[in-house]
Amino acid sequence: MKKLLMTACLLVVLPVSLFGCSTNSNSDKSSSSSTQNTAQSSSSTASSASASDASSSSSKVTTVTGRKAVKVRYENLKFTTTLDHEYQEEHLYRYVPGTVTSNQIFHWDGLNVSTNTKVHVDKKAIATFKDHDDNEYDHEDFYRIKFDNGKSSKQYWVNDDVLQNDHETDYDD
């Protein structure tokens, strides 16, 4: 009789304890999925806000988050140049990439520019990024440009590949 009672008790207690553990793990999964859903809804809200900004602007705008710069050094410059023939492969940024958590990217489509368009450069930023694969530091140059020399004209940050330089003596990395 004792053996029968002990076996029945184990058959009831053991599944209940296992079922209780599995419901706890399911609640952990549901809370993490709700966190992911919240993150997805907030990112969709940010993208819809940037889409409304894009409709009011003359060029397309998207908001992105990228890797964080370890250090940024600024230099004052003043020169005029033209756009490189492959300028459309690069983006226009609202801020120096890596300095803010959410940066706006502008596209060339709505700006009505070509390779003959003169751009005015007034500032250079040298951003240092840490490569997590080999723990080495990479440096990227960005220039603040504007298409009109007026004080109220819109300014953009661009990669150094956008500007026309004398590349005959440069080597490809």
C-alpha positions in Angstrom: 0.0 0.0 0.0 2.9 2.4 0.8 4.5 1.6 -2.5 1.3 2.3 -4.4 0.7 5.6 -2.5 4.3 6.7 -3.1 4.1 5.8 -6.8 0.9 7.7 -7.2 2.3 10.7 -5.4 5.4 10.8 -7.6 3.3 10.5 -10.7 1.3 13.5 -9.7 4.1 15.7 -8.2 6.7 15.1 -10.8 4.6 16.2 -13.8 3.2 19.2 -11.9 6.7 20.4 -11.0 7.9 19.9 -14.6 4.8 21.7 -15.9 5.3 24.6 -13.5 8.9 25.0 -14.8 7.8 25.0 -18.4 5.2 27.7 -17.8 7.8 29.9 -16.2 10.1 29.5 -19.3 7.1 30.3 -21.5 6.4 33.5 -19.6 10.0 34.5 -20.1 9.7 33.9 -23.8 6.5 35.9 -24.0 8.0 38.8 -22.1 11.1 38.8 -24.4 8.9 38.7 -27.4 6.8 41.6 -26.1 10.0 43.5 -25.6 11.0 42.7 -29.2 7.5 43.8 -30.4 7.9 47.1 -28.5 11.3 47.7 -30.1 9.8 46.9 -33.5 6.9 49.3 -33.0 9.2 52.1 -31.8 11.4 51.6 -34.8 8.4 51.7 -37.1 7.3 54.9 -35.4 10.7 56.4 -36.0 10.6 55.4 -39.7 7.1 56.7 -40.1 8.3 60.0 -38.6 11.2 60.2 -40.9 8.8 59.3 -43.8 6.7 62.3 -42.9 9.8 64.5 -42.8 10.7 63.1 -46.2 7.4 64.1 -47.7 7.9 67.7 -46.6 11.5 67.9 -47.9 12.7 68.0 -51.5 14.9 64.9 -51.1 14.2 61.5 -49.7 15.2 61.1 -46.1 15.8 57.9 -44.0 16.9 57.6 -40.4 19.5 55.0 -39.5 21.5 54.0 -36.5 25.1 52.9 -37.1 28.3 52.1 -35.3 29.6 54.6 -32.7 32.7 56.6 -33.4 35.4 56.3 -30.8 36.7 59.8 -31.5 36.0 62.6 -33.9 38.4 65.5 -34.7 37.2 68.6 -36.6 39.1 70.9 -38.8 38.0 74.2 -40.3 38.4 74.4 -44.1 37.3 76.7 -46.9 37.4 75.6 -50.5 35.1 75.0 -53.5 35.2 71.9 -55.6 32.9 69.8 -57.7 31.3 66.4 -57.1 33.1 63.2 -58.1 31.6 61.3 -61.0 30.6 58.5 -58.6 29.0 60.8 -56.0 25.6 59.0 -56.2 27.1 55.8 -54.7 27.6 57.7 -51.4 25.0 59.3 -49.0 24.4 62.7 -47.6 24.2 62.8 -43.7 22.6 65.3 -41.4 25.4 64.7 -38.8 28.8 63.1 -38.9 28.2 59.3 -38.9 29.0 57.8 -35.6 28.4 61.0 -33.5 24.7 60.5 -32.9 22.5 57.5 -32.2 20.1 58.2 -35.0 21.3 60.0 -38.1 19.3 61.2 -41.1 20.4 60.1 -44.6 19.5 62.3 -47.5 19.4 61.0 -51.1 20.7 62.8 -54.2 17.5 62.3 -56.2 15.7 65.5 -55.0 18.7 67.8 -54.9 19.0 68.5 -58.7 22.9 68.3 -58.8 25.4 66.8 -61.2 29.1 66.2 -61.4 29.6 69.9 -62.6 27.8 71.3 -59.5 30.1 73.4 -57.3 30.1 72.6 -53.6 31.4 74.7 -50.8 33.4 72.9 -48.1 33.8 74.6 -44.7 34.6 71.8 -42.3 36.3 68.4 -42.1 35.7 65.6 -39.6 38.0 62.7 -39.1 36.0 59.9 -37.4 37.8 57.0 -35.7 35.9 53.7 -35.5 37.0 50.5 -33.7 36.8 47.4 -35.9 35.5 44.6 -33.6 36.8 41.8 -35.8 40.5 42.6 -35.3 40.4 45.4 -32.7 42.1 47.9 -35.0 41.0 51.5 -35.5 39.7 52.8 -38.8 39.7 56.5 -39.8 37.1 58.0 -42.1 37.1 61.5 -43.5 33.8 63.4 -43.8 33.3 66.9 -45.2 30.5 69.4 -44.5 29.3 70.8 -47.8 26.6 73.1 -49.1 25.5 73.8 -52.6 24.9 77.5 -52.2 27.3 79.8 -50.4 24.5 81.6 -48.5 24.3 81.4 -44.8 20.8 79.8 -44.8 21.6 77.0 -47.3 21.3 73.5 -46.1 24.5 71.7 -45.0 25.3 68.0 -45.4 28.1 65.8 -44.2 29.5 63.5 -47.0 32.3 60.9 -47.3 35.5 62.0 -48.9 34.6 59.9 -52.0 31.9 62.4 -52.9 34.3 65.3 -53.6 36.4 65.6 -56.8 40.0 65.2 -55.8 43.2 64.6 -57.7 43.3 60.8 -57.5 46.1 60.1 -60.0 48.6 59.6 -57.2 46.3 57.6 -54.8 46.3 53.9 -54.4 43.3 51.7 -53.8 43.2 50.0 -50.4 
